[in-house]
Amino acid sequence: MDNLEIYKGGVPVMDVLNRWYEEFKLEGYGAMIPFIGIVRPDNEIEGLSFDLYLPLLSEWFKKWQNLPDVKITMAHSFGDVMVGETSFLCGIFTKHRREGFKYLEEFVEDFKANAPIWKYDLKNGKRIFASDRAKELPQAGILKKG
Amino acid sequence: MVKVEFLGPIQIDKKEFDVKSVRELKDELYKIPELEDWLISCAIAVNDKIINTLDTPLKDGDKVVLLPPVCGG
């Protein structure tokens, strides 16, 4: 899908944002709101690492395409992304800023709840699943016992 | 055979099962000790569509994935 980009390692933020800006600046959008997710040096991690499942990620992202009043672009990493690098980038294009901020919040919330991506801490050379930050998908629980 | 893939942090290789429904598959999955802690928190997709019922039929060649809790961004 054109507006969903996947990178091995950190997303090349400025190159991608520049390309999105150049591509859409003459399409009538008065606001471009970028969100740049930077890997923080929390808990002495060296970085984060990601797995993703592209077939369902693309399917999820389709819901956010072809909306009449917004264009949404997104880039995400797989593999290792070190502290200070960017693993998630999105661009919200709307006519005015207000609906853009609303869409940004809704889109990122939906992304956090539903995008099939798994995060790991990179610490002391190990890759440790970030279970404390992971959330069950809304459709989870179908395999409960009984 | 139905191909089953365990995504993300579940450290189990792909497996094949001779089952006719997700309900039958569930019984087989509970026989794998390393999976027990994951099963209740997983969602399931059949041929890349997330399903809501154990009655979902499965046929030869179907692809099932188990999706553990997610955390993107």
Backbone of each chain as ProteinMPNN parsed JSONL, in Angstrom:
{"seq_chain_A": "MDNLEIYKGGVPVMDVLNRWYEEFKLEGYGAMIPFIGIVRPDNEIEGLSFDLYLPLLSEWFKKWQNLPDVKITMAHSFGDVMVGETSFLCGIFTKHRREGFKYLEEFVEDFKANAPIWKYDLKNGKRIFASDRAKELPQAGILKKG", "coords_chain_A": {"N_chain_A": [[0.845, -1.2, 0.0], [0.552, 2.18, -0.862], [0.671, 4.363, 0.995], [1.638, 3.279, 3.293], [4.618, 2.527, 4.779], [7.391, 0.432, 5.3], [10.264, -0.116, 7.206], [13.499, -1.548, 7.601], [15.075, -1.326, 10.603], [15.702, 2.017, 11.936], [13.385, 4.627, 10.99], [13.964, 6.782, 8.254], [13.56, 9.768, 9.068], [13.434, 12.605, 8.243], [13.809, 12.501, 5.48], [11.586, 10.997, 4.691], [9.423, 12.519, 5.654], [9.83, 14.847, 4.178], [9.429, 13.925, 1.612], [6.719, 13.156, 1.744], [5.579, 15.65, 2.25], [6.281, 17.083, -0.09], [4.894, 15.573, -1.92], [2.173, 15.933, -1.314], [1.618, 18.601, -0.936], [0.326, 20.248, -2.717], [-2.245, 19.397, -2.846], [-4.424, 20.549, -1.706], [-4.539, 20.442, 1.046], [-4.456, 22.185, 4.067], [-3.109, 21.724, 6.34], [-0.445, 19.844, 7.604], [0.223, 17.402, 9.797], [2.774, 16.019, 11.491], [3.666, 13.036, 13.246], [6.228, 11.945, 15.233], [7.694, 9.218, 16.454], [9.97, 8.678, 18.892], [12.646, 6.664, 20.039], [13.055, 6.257, 23.407], [15.517, 6.626, 26.059], [14.736, 4.831, 28.217], [14.865, 2.893, 31.249], [17.485, 2.019, 30.936], [17.756, 0.939, 28.389], [19.183, -0.094, 25.242], [17.972, 0.167, 22.91], [14.998, -0.413, 20.929], [13.197, -3.22, 19.579], [11.387, -4.649, 16.854], [8.75, -6.799, 15.747], [6.599, -7.399, 13.011], [3.415, -8.084, 11.489], [2.775, -8.116, 8.354], [0.548, -8.659, 6.483], [-1.856, -8.338, 8.036], [-1.386, -5.866, 9.141], [-1.442, -4.174, 6.93], [-4.09, -4.559, 6.208], [-5.415, -3.499, 8.439], [-4.551, -0.853, 8.194], [-5.813, -0.037, 5.893], [-8.373, 0.752, 6.618], [-8.045, 3.369, 7.277], [-7.651, 4.678, 5.007], [-8.715, 6.434, 2.045], [-10.592, 8.102, 3.273], [-12.863, 10.834, 3.321], [-12.039, 13.4, 4.185], [-9.403, 13.454, 5.037], [-5.947, 12.652, 4.65], [-3.815, 9.998, 5.389], [-0.578, 9.065, 6.188], [1.958, 6.649, 6.834], [4.826, 5.299, 8.49], [6.726, 2.526, 9.614], [9.022, 0.692, 11.662], [10.808, -2.475, 11.385], [12.726, -4.953, 13.162], [15.802, -3.84, 14.732], [15.859, -0.744, 16.501], [17.554, 1.981, 17.51], [18.16, 3.903, 20.568], [17.067, 7.243, 20.335], [16.591, 7.064, 17.657], [13.911, 6.691, 15.212], [10.912, 4.855, 15.303], [8.33, 4.9, 14.508], [6.326, 6.742, 12.403], [4.036, 9.163, 11.397], [1.874, 10.936, 9.144], [-0.532, 13.405, 9.045], [-2.872, 14.733, 7.011], [-4.949, 17.423, 6.543], [-7.636, 19.724, 5.789], [-7.846, 21.828, 7.633], [-6.222, 22.627, 10.806], [-7.533, 21.739, 13.154], [-9.247, 19.444, 12.757], [-7.249, 17.809, 11.985], [-5.605, 17.392, 14.273], [-7.439, 15.985, 15.788], [-7.817, 13.693, 14.217], [-5.202, 12.7, 14.336], [-4.935, 11.912, 17.027], [-6.992, 9.957, 17.196], [-6.151, 8.135, 15.258], [-3.595, 7.287, 16.167], [-4.286, 6.162, 18.622], [-5.915, 4.035, 17.751], [-4.048, 2.648, 16.281], [-2.255, 1.852, 18.329], [-3.891, 0.079, 19.701], [-4.628, -1.875, 17.854], [-2.786, -2.481, 15.754], [-0.843, -5.067, 14.363], [1.848, -5.504, 15.791], [4.885, -6.14, 17.493], [6.8, -5.384, 20.34], [10.106, -5.169, 21.585], [12.495, -4.839, 24.217], [15.867, -3.804, 23.923], [18.452, -4.827, 25.687], [21.402, -5.076, 27.441], [22.442, -6.553, 25.328], [20.431, -8.371, 24.878], [17.187, -9.413, 23.592], [14.179, -8.549, 24.684], [10.834, -9.3, 25.21], [8.412, -6.743, 25.418], [6.396, -7.076, 27.569], [5.037, -5.726, 29.549], [4.08, -3.465, 28.348], [2.447, -4.348, 26.366], [-0.717, -4.984, 24.805], [-3.694, -6.9, 24.805], [-5.276, -7.836, 21.759], [-8.478, -6.559, 20.631], [-10.047, -8.723, 19.85], [-9.048, -10.844, 21.222], [-8.875, -13.763, 23.377], [-10.476, -15.745, 22.504], [-9.576, -18.305, 22.672], [-9.827, -19.101, 25.261], [-9.89, -21.323, 28.066], [-12.352, -23.947, 28.455]], "CA_chain_A": [[0.0, 0.0, 0.0], [1.425, 3.332, -1.08], [0.842, 5.261, 2.132], [2.216, 2.54, 4.422], [6.006, 2.201, 4.448], [8.029, -0.384, 6.334], [11.725, 0.005, 7.135], [14.339, -2.336, 8.507], [15.793, -0.34, 11.412], [15.042, 3.31, 12.13], [12.772, 5.304, 9.834], [14.702, 8.006, 7.889], [12.466, 10.687, 9.344], [13.344, 13.834, 7.451], [13.625, 12.125, 4.061], [10.204, 10.551, 4.47], [8.524, 13.673, 5.842], [10.032, 15.744, 3.05], [8.782, 13.31, 0.439], [5.26, 13.275, 1.928], [5.24, 17.074, 2.094], [6.369, 17.446, -1.51], [3.879, 14.826, -2.673], [0.793, 16.316, -1.027], [1.474, 20.02, -0.585], [-0.546, 20.954, -3.657], [-3.526, 18.684, -2.965], [-5.499, 21.274, -1.041], [-4.481, 20.327, 2.507], [-3.844, 23.351, 4.696], [-2.356, 21.306, 7.519], [0.236, 18.543, 7.661], [0.662, 17.197, 11.184], [3.584, 14.808, 11.614], [3.975, 12.494, 14.575], [7.513, 11.243, 15.156], [7.885, 8.43, 17.678], [11.416, 8.528, 19.116], [12.981, 5.662, 21.062], [13.584, 6.916, 24.609], [16.503, 5.81, 26.804], [14.155, 4.382, 29.489], [15.297, 1.615, 31.84], [18.827, 1.669, 30.441], [17.744, 0.148, 27.152], [20.016, 0.401, 24.141], [17.056, 0.437, 21.816], [13.838, -1.293, 20.86], [13.176, -4.052, 18.381], [9.984, -4.873, 16.487], [8.251, -7.743, 14.737], [5.257, -7.02, 12.57], [2.77, -9.027, 10.572], [2.369, -7.17, 7.325], [-0.789, -8.818, 5.885], [-2.917, -7.731, 8.859], [-1.08, -4.444, 9.321], [-1.972, -3.517, 5.728], [-5.548, -4.635, 6.286], [-5.812, -2.503, 9.438], [-4.269, 0.5, 7.703], [-6.803, 0.276, 4.838], [-9.517, 1.452, 7.233], [-7.713, 4.793, 7.407], [-7.423, 5.221, 3.668], [-9.929, 6.816, 1.3], [-11.542, 8.918, 4.019], [-13.08, 12.01, 2.47], [-11.484, 14.675, 4.643], [-8.051, 13.32, 5.599], [-5.005, 11.669, 4.093], [-2.917, 9.55, 6.447], [0.591, 8.305, 5.749], [2.587, 6.032, 8.012], [6.026, 4.469, 8.327], [7.088, 1.819, 10.846], [10.221, -0.144, 11.574], [10.948, -3.802, 11.986], [14.122, -5.123, 13.576], [16.314, -3.018, 15.836], [15.83, 0.724, 16.386], [18.325, 2.369, 18.689], [17.739, 5.116, 21.277], [17.23, 8.46, 19.535], [16.054, 6.834, 16.313], [12.451, 6.715, 15.13], [10.333, 3.576, 14.886], [6.956, 5.123, 14.03], [6.156, 8.084, 11.866], [2.836, 9.295, 10.582], [1.556, 12.269, 8.661], [-1.981, 13.626, 8.943], [-3.118, 15.873, 6.121], [-6.346, 17.856, 6.543], [-7.799, 21.087, 5.304], [-7.537, 22.715, 8.758], [-5.459, 21.921, 11.843], [-8.323, 21.136, 14.238], [-9.614, 18.046, 12.482], [-5.984, 17.076, 11.894], [-5.213, 16.947, 15.615], [-8.405, 14.96, 16.196], [-7.467, 12.458, 13.495], [-3.925, 12.175, 14.842], [-5.208, 11.216, 18.284], [-7.779, 8.743, 16.911], [-5.347, 7.196, 14.47], [-2.538, 6.691, 16.986], [-4.949, 5.279, 19.591], [-6.33, 2.817, 17.047], [-2.791, 1.961, 15.962], [-1.738, 1.198, 19.541], [-4.789, -1.005, 20.121], [-4.947, -2.879, 16.833], [-1.76, -2.823, 14.76], [-0.162, -6.305, 14.76], [3.277, -5.211, 15.934], [5.372, -6.57, 18.808], [7.953, -4.578, 20.746], [11.073, -5.794, 22.495], [13.592, -3.997, 24.695], [17.228, -4.289, 23.695], [19.128, -4.52, 26.943], [22.565, -5.973, 27.659], [22.594, -7.451, 24.184], [19.307, -9.319, 24.769], [15.938, -8.913, 23.028], [13.202, -8.988, 25.695], [9.469, -8.871, 24.87], [7.928, -5.672, 26.304], [5.065, -7.576, 27.949], [4.382, -4.739, 30.411], [3.448, -2.438, 27.506], [1.636, -4.982, 25.323], [-2.146, -5.106, 25.104], [-4.42, -7.895, 24.006], [-6.148, -7.318, 20.7], [-9.894, -6.611, 21.067], [-10.642, -10.033, 19.553], [-8.332, -11.893, 21.966], [-9.652, -14.481, 24.39], [-11.296, -16.78, 21.858], [-9.052, -19.631, 23.022], [-9.907, -19.362, 26.707], [-10.28, -22.696, 28.406], [-13.758, -24.148, 28.797]], "C_chain_A": [[0.875, 1.243, 0.0], [1.704, 4.149, 0.184], [1.322, 4.567, 3.393], [3.616, 2.088, 4.022], [6.635, 1.466, 5.628], [9.541, -0.334, 6.126], [12.395, -0.979, 8.069], [15.215, -1.353, 9.276], [15.032, 0.978, 11.43], [14.484, 3.898, 10.84], [13.606, 6.56, 9.52], [13.758, 9.203, 7.883], [12.372, 11.847, 8.344], [13.156, 13.54, 5.967], [12.168, 11.782, 3.787], [9.241, 11.726, 4.603], [8.619, 14.629, 4.662], [9.316, 15.217, 1.798], [7.259, 13.433, 0.549], [4.819, 14.725, 1.688], [5.223, 17.461, 0.62], [5.234, 16.801, -2.312], [2.483, 15.418, -2.505], [0.568, 17.81, -0.824], [0.549, 20.784, -1.532], [-1.899, 20.27, -3.826], [-4.64, 19.343, -2.166], [-5.523, 21.148, 0.468], [-3.788, 21.561, 3.083], [-3.012, 22.988, 5.906], [-1.722, 19.945, 7.275], [0.751, 18.407, 9.082], [1.471, 15.909, 11.24], [3.629, 14.339, 13.063], [5.23, 11.643, 14.426], [7.74, 10.526, 16.473], [9.358, 8.097, 17.857], [11.668, 7.508, 20.218], [13.687, 6.345, 22.231], [14.585, 6.007, 25.337], [15.961, 5.359, 28.158], [14.801, 3.076, 29.947], [16.62, 1.092, 31.271], [18.801, 0.777, 29.208], [18.705, 0.767, 26.135], [19.138, 0.777, 22.951], [15.829, -0.443, 21.946], [13.973, -2.154, 19.611], [11.718, -4.418, 18.106], [9.843, -6.056, 15.538], [6.93, -7.183, 14.27], [4.733, -8.056, 11.596], [2.083, -8.201, 9.486], [0.97, -7.397, 6.734], [-1.894, -8.141, 6.705], [-2.654, -6.259, 9.15], [-1.642, -3.651, 8.128], [-3.489, -3.455, 5.771], [-6.083, -3.591, 7.28], [-5.662, -1.087, 8.869], [-5.279, 0.931, 6.628], [-7.995, 1.054, 5.377], [-9.305, 2.959, 7.243], [-7.394, 5.428, 6.058], [-8.771, 5.561, 3.029], [-10.997, 7.47, 2.158], [-11.67, 10.255, 3.293], [-12.305, 13.245, 2.896], [-10.094, 14.582, 5.252], [-7.223, 12.354, 4.76], [-4.036, 11.304, 5.203], [-1.798, 8.713, 5.838], [1.284, 7.768, 6.998], [3.832, 5.263, 7.616], [6.315, 3.799, 9.665], [8.292, 0.919, 10.591], [9.943, -1.587, 11.917], [12.441, -4.007, 12.277], [14.5, -4.061, 14.602], [16.295, -1.523, 15.517], [16.468, 1.27, 17.664], [17.776, 3.661, 19.314], [18.046, 6.349, 20.422], [16.758, 8.299, 18.099], [14.524, 6.767, 16.386], [11.911, 5.397, 14.589], [8.95, 3.759, 14.256], [6.821, 6.576, 13.601], [4.812, 8.111, 11.159], [2.628, 10.752, 10.196], [0.054, 12.375, 8.46], [-2.18, 14.883, 8.104], [-4.608, 16.19, 6.119], [-6.413, 19.288, 6.033], [-7.39, 22.089, 6.391], [-6.896, 21.911, 9.883], [-6.338, 21.167, 12.839], [-8.698, 19.688, 13.96], [-8.35, 17.184, 12.357], [-5.539, 16.546, 13.254], [-6.144, 15.846, 16.107], [-8.072, 13.623, 15.52], [-6.162, 11.85, 14.012], [-4.163, 11.355, 16.103], [-5.951, 9.894, 18.025], [-6.938, 7.685, 16.21], [-4.303, 6.509, 15.355], [-3.138, 5.767, 18.051], [-5.342, 3.955, 18.949], [-5.107, 1.977, 16.684], [-2.288, 1.182, 17.18], [-2.577, -0.025, 19.92], [-4.848, -2.158, 19.129], [-3.841, -3.267, 15.861], [-0.971, -4.054, 15.228], [1.364, -6.143, 14.74], [3.684, -5.59, 17.357], [6.706, -5.909, 19.103], [8.819, -5.336, 21.746], [12.056, -4.728, 22.96], [14.913, -4.637, 24.299], [18.054, -3.85, 24.899], [20.225, -5.557, 27.178], [22.694, -7.008, 26.54], [21.466, -8.455, 24.019], [18.078, -8.617, 24.196], [14.8, -9.453, 23.889], [11.818, -8.427, 25.367], [8.964, -7.86, 25.898], [6.52, -6.011, 26.782], [4.313, -6.553, 28.807], [3.676, -3.651, 29.6], [2.494, -3.032, 26.466], [0.181, -5.125, 25.762], [-2.785, -6.157, 24.205], [-5.214, -7.2, 22.917], [-7.603, -7.424, 21.169], [-10.527, -7.991, 20.865], [-9.943, -11.168, 20.288], [-9.279, -12.597, 22.932], [-10.486, -15.602, 23.814], [-10.841, -18.183, 22.256], [-9.056, -19.902, 24.527], [-10.369, -20.778, 26.96], [-11.777, -22.771, 28.689], [-14.688, -23.823, 27.66]], "O_chain_A": [[1.828, 1.341, 0.774], [2.836, 4.575, 0.416], [1.407, 5.192, 4.451], [3.784, 1.356, 3.046], [6.439, 1.827, 6.788], [10.03, -0.49, 5.008], [11.929, -1.219, 9.182], [16.009, -0.627, 8.677], [13.881, 1.056, 11.002], [15.028, 3.698, 9.754], [13.923, 7.323, 10.432], [13.231, 9.598, 6.843], [11.347, 12.033, 7.687], [12.424, 14.251, 5.278], [11.589, 12.214, 2.79], [8.353, 11.909, 3.77], [7.608, 15.158, 4.2], [8.693, 15.966, 1.046], [6.587, 13.77, -0.426], [3.821, 14.983, 1.014], [4.276, 18.086, 0.141], [4.692, 17.393, -3.245], [1.691, 15.409, -3.447], [-0.558, 18.236, -0.568], [0.047, 21.852, -1.181], [-2.614, 20.512, -4.798], [-5.697, 18.743, -1.973], [-6.422, 21.681, 1.117], [-2.695, 21.937, 2.658], [-2.291, 23.827, 6.445], [-2.375, 19.015, 6.802], [1.598, 19.182, 9.527], [0.921, 14.823, 11.058], [3.629, 15.15, 13.989], [5.284, 10.736, 13.596], [7.956, 11.169, 17.5], [9.931, 7.335, 17.079], [10.963, 7.501, 21.228], [14.76, 6.927, 22.076], [14.508, 4.782, 25.244], [16.66, 5.49, 29.163], [15.227, 2.26, 29.129], [16.831, -0.114, 31.148], [19.7, -0.038, 28.999], [18.995, 1.963, 26.161], [19.513, 1.591, 22.107], [15.646, -1.132, 22.95], [14.757, -1.855, 18.71], [10.909, -4.488, 19.031], [10.676, -6.287, 14.663], [6.211, -6.556, 15.048], [5.491, -8.797, 10.97], [0.987, -7.671, 9.667], [0.256, -6.422, 6.498], [-2.757, -7.46, 6.153], [-3.589, -5.492, 9.38], [-2.241, -2.591, 8.305], [-4.097, -2.443, 5.42], [-7.062, -2.896, 7.006], [-6.536, -0.238, 9.045], [-5.562, 2.119, 6.476], [-8.558, 1.905, 4.688], [-10.264, 3.73, 7.22], [-6.929, 6.565, 5.983], [-9.815, 5.044, 3.424], [-12.18, 7.409, 1.824], [-10.701, 10.749, 2.719], [-11.945, 14.063, 2.049], [-9.645, 15.519, 5.913], [-7.738, 11.368, 4.231], [-3.496, 12.18, 5.879], [-2.043, 7.78, 5.074], [1.204, 8.36, 8.075], [3.89, 4.654, 6.548], [6.17, 4.416, 10.72], [8.537, 0.46, 9.476], [8.991, -1.904, 12.63], [13.298, -3.326, 11.714], [13.641, -3.465, 15.252], [16.661, -1.098, 14.421], [15.967, 1.039, 18.764], [17.032, 4.408, 18.678], [19.135, 6.481, 19.864], [16.548, 9.289, 17.398], [13.932, 6.783, 17.465], [12.375, 4.886, 13.569], [8.462, 2.874, 13.553], [7.158, 7.502, 14.339], [4.482, 7.193, 10.408], [3.14, 11.667, 10.84], [-0.556, 11.542, 7.791], [-1.707, 15.963, 8.459], [-5.431, 15.353, 5.747], [-5.397, 19.964, 5.869], [-6.688, 23.064, 6.12], [-7.001, 20.685, 9.924], [-5.963, 20.098, 13.318], [-8.501, 18.812, 14.802], [-8.388, 15.977, 12.597], [-5.142, 15.386, 13.374], [-5.709, 14.895, 16.756], [-8.049, 12.573, 16.161], [-6.037, 10.63, 14.114], [-3.656, 10.241, 16.234], [-5.584, 8.85, 18.566], [-7.008, 6.498, 16.531], [-4.146, 5.29, 15.298], [-2.574, 4.715, 18.352], [-5.132, 2.888, 19.525], [-5.134, 0.75, 16.773], [-1.941, 0.006, 17.077], [-2.05, -1.031, 20.395], [-5.092, -3.298, 19.522], [-3.952, -4.299, 15.199], [-0.487, -4.084, 16.36], [2.053, -6.577, 13.817], [2.925, -5.388, 18.305], [7.61, -5.87, 18.268], [8.324, -6.042, 22.624], [12.411, -3.826, 22.201], [15.06, -5.859, 24.335], [18.316, -2.664, 25.098], [19.984, -6.762, 27.117], [23.011, -8.174, 26.779], [21.519, -9.302, 23.127], [17.94, -7.398, 24.296], [14.485, -10.643, 23.846], [11.651, -7.212, 25.259], [9.071, -8.088, 27.103], [5.562, -5.316, 26.443], [3.083, -6.521, 28.79], [2.772, -2.989, 30.109], [1.809, -2.29, 25.762], [-0.11, -5.357, 26.936], [-2.463, -6.283, 23.023], [-5.757, -6.114, 23.122], [-7.929, -8.27, 22.001], [-11.427, -8.384, 21.608], [-10.211, -12.336, 20.01], [-10.349, -12.083, 23.257], [-11.137, -16.336, 24.557], [-11.618, -19.135, 22.19], [-8.38, -20.811, 25.007], [-11.131, -21.356, 26.184], [-12.391, -21.79, 29.109], [-15.904, -23.945, 27.803]]}, "seq_chain_B": "MVKVEFLGPIQIDKKEFDVKSVRELKDELYKIPELEDWLISCAIAVNDKIINTLDTPLKDGDKVVLLPPVCGG", "coords_chain_B": {"N_chain_B": [[-4.122, -30.295, 5.439], [-3.86, -27.84, 8.021], [-2.127, -24.854, 8.216], [-0.303, -23.41, 10.844], [0.793, -20.486, 12.335], [2.89, -18.887, 14.69], [2.974, -15.819, 16.047], [5.149, -12.92, 16.614], [6.356, -12.689, 19.905], [6.026, -15.371, 20.57], [7.746, -18.223, 20.851], [7.739, -20.463, 18.927], [7.997, -22.793, 16.314], [6.421, -22.806, 13.027], [3.536, -24.895, 12.579], [1.696, -27.825, 11.453], [-1.679, -28.913, 11.299], [-4.217, -31.429, 11.409], [-7.183, -30.564, 11.233], [-10.67, -29.575, 11.508], [-11.982, -27.347, 12.311], [-11.785, -24.217, 14.128], [-12.307, -24.721, 16.731], [-11.547, -27.418, 17.032], [-8.871, -27.063, 16.518], [-8.097, -25.526, 18.693], [-8.16, -27.419, 20.803], [-5.983, -28.98, 20.059], [-3.93, -27.137, 20.271], [-3.799, -26.686, 22.99], [-2.421, -28.863, 23.789], [0.204, -28.302, 23.613], [2.735, -27.572, 25.643], [4.411, -25.26, 25.898], [2.834, -23.292, 24.908], [0.76, -22.715, 26.566], [0.614, -20.487, 28.347], [0.245, -18.423, 26.591], [-2.116, -18.751, 25.153], [-4.645, -17.777, 26.121], [-4.468, -15.066, 25.79], [-4.297, -14.521, 23.154], [-5.323, -13.38, 19.873], [-6.97, -14.661, 16.931], [-6.331, -15.254, 13.512], [-7.72, -16.293, 10.459], [-6.656, -17.135, 7.367], [-5.75, -14.52, 7.156], [-7.819, -12.962, 8.194], [-9.231, -11.701, 11.093], [-10.897, -13.678, 13.46], [-14.033, -14.388, 15.172], [-15.321, -16.499, 16.287], [-15.243, -19.842, 17.579], [-16.372, -21.687, 15.999], [-15.593, -21.352, 13.442], [-14.976, -22.763, 10.325], [-12.303, -24.89, 9.154], [-10.176, -25.674, 6.424], [-8.247, -27.817, 4.238], [-5.094, -26.432, 3.614], [-5.64, -23.918, 4.618], [-4.534, -20.947, 6.317], [-3.56, -20.21, 9.527], [-3.042, -17.743, 11.999], [-1.63, -16.952, 15.173], [-2.069, -14.266, 17.302], [-0.391, -12.636, 19.659], [-0.526, -10.332, 22.559], [-0.235, -6.891, 21.569], [2.061, -4.212, 20.697], [2.799, -1.54, 19.251], [4.727, 1.172, 17.784]], "CA_chain_B": [[-3.541, -29.809, 6.693], [-3.98, -26.404, 8.29], [-0.825, -24.328, 8.669], [-0.463, -22.475, 11.965], [2.001, -19.705, 12.59], [2.842, -18.238, 16.012], [3.621, -14.549, 15.729], [5.77, -12.089, 17.631], [7.237, -13.272, 20.919], [5.81, -16.81, 20.827], [8.926, -18.846, 20.236], [7.422, -21.813, 18.452], [8.011, -22.854, 14.844], [5.153, -23.119, 12.35], [3.127, -26.292, 12.659], [0.519, -28.184, 10.65], [-2.642, -29.712, 12.053], [-5.319, -31.994, 10.633], [-8.377, -30.181, 11.992], [-11.759, -29.111, 10.643], [-12.535, -26.091, 12.82], [-10.92, -23.569, 15.107], [-12.54, -25.422, 18.005], [-10.655, -28.589, 17.051], [-7.489, -26.572, 16.6], [-7.88, -25.109, 20.084], [-7.814, -28.601, 21.59], [-4.616, -29.388, 19.71], [-2.971, -26.136, 20.763], [-3.635, -26.854, 24.438], [-1.513, -29.996, 24.048], [1.588, -27.821, 23.498], [2.963, -26.933, 26.957], [5.01, -23.912, 25.792], [1.818, -22.343, 24.425], [-0.342, -22.56, 27.506], [0.519, -19.13, 28.898], [-0.088, -17.465, 25.535], [-3.367, -18.978, 24.409], [-5.802, -16.964, 26.522], [-4.3, -13.65, 25.427], [-4.115, -14.394, 21.697], [-6.393, -13.335, 18.88], [-6.691, -15.621, 15.855], [-6.75, -14.898, 12.151], [-7.765, -17.377, 9.478], [-6.4, -16.537, 6.041], [-5.528, -13.085, 7.392], [-8.986, -12.249, 8.732], [-9.407, -12.048, 12.502], [-12.193, -14.362, 13.624], [-14.693, -14.165, 16.459], [-16.007, -17.699, 16.791], [-14.548, -21.132, 17.481], [-17.043, -22.514, 14.989], [-15.037, -21.075, 12.114], [-14.47, -24.003, 9.727], [-10.965, -24.87, 8.558], [-10.005, -26.69, 5.385], [-6.88, -28.068, 3.809], [-4.413, -25.285, 3.007], [-5.897, -22.66, 5.333], [-3.427, -20.427, 7.135], [-4.012, -19.625, 10.794], [-1.981, -17.119, 12.794], [-1.947, -16.563, 16.554], [-1.551, -12.92, 17.544], [-0.31, -12.302, 21.086], [-0.726, -8.894, 22.826], [0.542, -6.055, 20.638], [2.606, -2.95, 21.19], [3.554, -0.864, 18.193], [5.075, 2.567, 18.018]], "C_chain_B": [[-3.704, -28.297, 6.804], [-2.633, -25.921, 8.839], [-1.042, -23.286, 9.753], [0.872, -21.802, 12.255], [1.822, -18.929, 13.9], [3.65, -16.953, 15.909], [4.308, -13.908, 16.933], [6.602, -12.891, 18.607], [7.015, -14.76, 21.192], [6.891, -17.593, 20.09], [8.657, -20.293, 19.842], [7.395, -21.783, 16.931], [6.609, -23.145, 14.3], [4.819, -24.603, 12.492], [1.94, -26.538, 11.741], [-0.38, -29.103, 11.475], [-3.725, -30.222, 11.112], [-6.605, -31.75, 11.42], [-9.408, -29.548, 11.056], [-12.389, -27.797, 11.114], [-11.545, -25.485, 13.805], [-11.1, -24.238, 16.472], [-11.638, -26.661, 18.119], [-9.194, -28.162, 17.182], [-7.139, -26.172, 18.03], [-7.45, -26.298, 20.95], [-6.381, -29.045, 21.317], [-3.592, -28.423, 20.305], [-2.738, -26.283, 22.264], [-2.743, -28.051, 24.788], [-0.047, -29.567, 23.989], [1.925, -27.021, 24.765], [3.501, -25.507, 26.845], [3.975, -22.862, 25.404], [0.825, -21.932, 25.505], [-0.501, -21.124, 28.018], [0.097, -18.099, 27.855], [-1.543, -17.548, 25.077], [-4.496, -18.034, 24.819], [-5.678, -15.511, 26.056], [-4.149, -13.44, 23.92], [-5.428, -14.131, 20.972], [-5.981, -14.284, 17.753], [-7.159, -15.08, 14.518], [-6.694, -16.142, 11.272], [-7.674, -16.731, 8.102], [-6.399, -14.998, 6.125], [-6.795, -12.278, 7.668], [-9.147, -12.681, 10.19], [-10.812, -12.603, 12.709], [-12.728, -14.177, 15.035], [-15.345, -15.415, 17.029], [-15.172, -18.96, 16.574], [-15.169, -22.032, 16.42], [-16.541, -22.252, 13.574], [-14.472, -22.369, 11.514], [-13.053, -23.817, 9.169], [-10.888, -25.97, 7.506], [-8.533, -26.787, 5.002], [-6.279, -26.813, 3.155], [-4.681, -23.96, 3.693], [-4.687, -22.261, 6.168], [-4.007, -19.744, 8.375], [-2.812, -18.943, 11.452], [-2.509, -16.8, 14.181], [-1.264, -15.236, 16.841], [-1.547, -12.62, 19.037], [-0.489, -10.794, 21.299], [0.273, -8.027, 22.064], [1.051, -4.781, 21.323], [3.457, -2.304, 20.097], [3.97, 0.528, 18.62], [6.452, 2.78, 18.584]], "O_chain_B": [[-3.686, -27.578, 5.805], [-2.081, -26.488, 9.781], [-1.867, -22.385, 9.602], [1.912, -22.445, 12.398], [0.751, -18.39, 14.179], [4.864, -16.989, 15.709], [4.089, -14.286, 18.084], [7.454, -13.682, 18.202], [7.755, -15.351, 21.979], [6.934, -17.615, 18.86], [9.275, -21.221, 20.365], [6.84, -20.864, 16.329], [5.74, -23.655, 15.007], [5.709, -25.453, 12.521], [1.266, -25.604, 11.306], [0.09, -29.948, 12.238], [-4.104, -29.551, 10.152], [-7.06, -32.611, 12.173], [-9.08, -29.059, 9.976], [-13.217, -27.208, 10.419], [-10.603, -26.139, 14.253], [-10.162, -24.311, 17.267], [-11.046, -26.915, 19.167], [-8.396, -28.809, 17.86], [-6.039, -26.439, 18.515], [-6.501, -26.201, 21.728], [-5.658, -29.438, 22.232], [-2.532, -28.832, 20.778], [-1.637, -26.042, 22.758], [-2.358, -28.228, 25.944], [0.846, -30.364, 24.278], [1.44, -25.902, 24.93], [3.095, -24.634, 27.612], [4.221, -21.666, 25.559], [0.133, -20.923, 25.371], [-1.617, -20.611, 28.111], [-0.36, -17.012, 28.21], [-2.131, -16.548, 24.666], [-5.228, -17.541, 23.961], [-6.683, -14.809, 25.943], [-3.904, -12.324, 23.463], [-6.493, -14.587, 21.387], [-4.816, -14.662, 17.631], [-8.248, -14.518, 14.407], [-5.75, -16.931, 11.335], [-8.5, -15.898, 7.727], [-6.966, -14.302, 5.284], [-6.847, -11.074, 7.415], [-9.193, -13.874, 10.489], [-11.789, -12.06, 12.194], [-11.987, -13.855, 15.964], [-15.866, -15.387, 18.144], [-14.501, -19.126, 15.556], [-14.565, -23.018, 15.996], [-17.016, -22.867, 12.619], [-13.6, -23.002, 12.109], [-12.67, -22.719, 8.766], [-11.457, -27.05, 7.67], [-7.705, -25.961, 5.386], [-6.88, -26.216, 2.262], [-4.019, -22.967, 3.388], [-3.93, -23.102, 6.653], [-4.827, -18.831, 8.28], [-1.707, -19.486, 11.464], [-3.67, -16.43, 14.351], [-0.057, -15.087, 16.655], [-2.605, -12.374, 19.617], [-0.593, -10.048, 20.325], [1.449, -8.367, 21.93], [0.546, -4.35, 22.36], [4.671, -2.5, 20.033], [3.6, 0.997, 19.696], [6.852, 3.919, 18.822]]}, "name": "protein", "num_of_chains": 2, "seq": "MDNLEIYKGGVPVMDVLNRWYEEFKLEGYGAMIPFIGIVRPDNEIEGLSFDLYLPLLSEWFKKWQNLPDVKITMAHSFGDVMVGETSFLCGIFTKHRREGFKYLEEFVEDFKANAPIWKYDLKNGKRIFASDRAKELPQAGILKKGMVKVEFLGPIQIDKKEFDVKSVRELKDELYKIPELEDWLISCAIAVNDKIINTLDTPLKDGDKVVLLPPVCGG"}
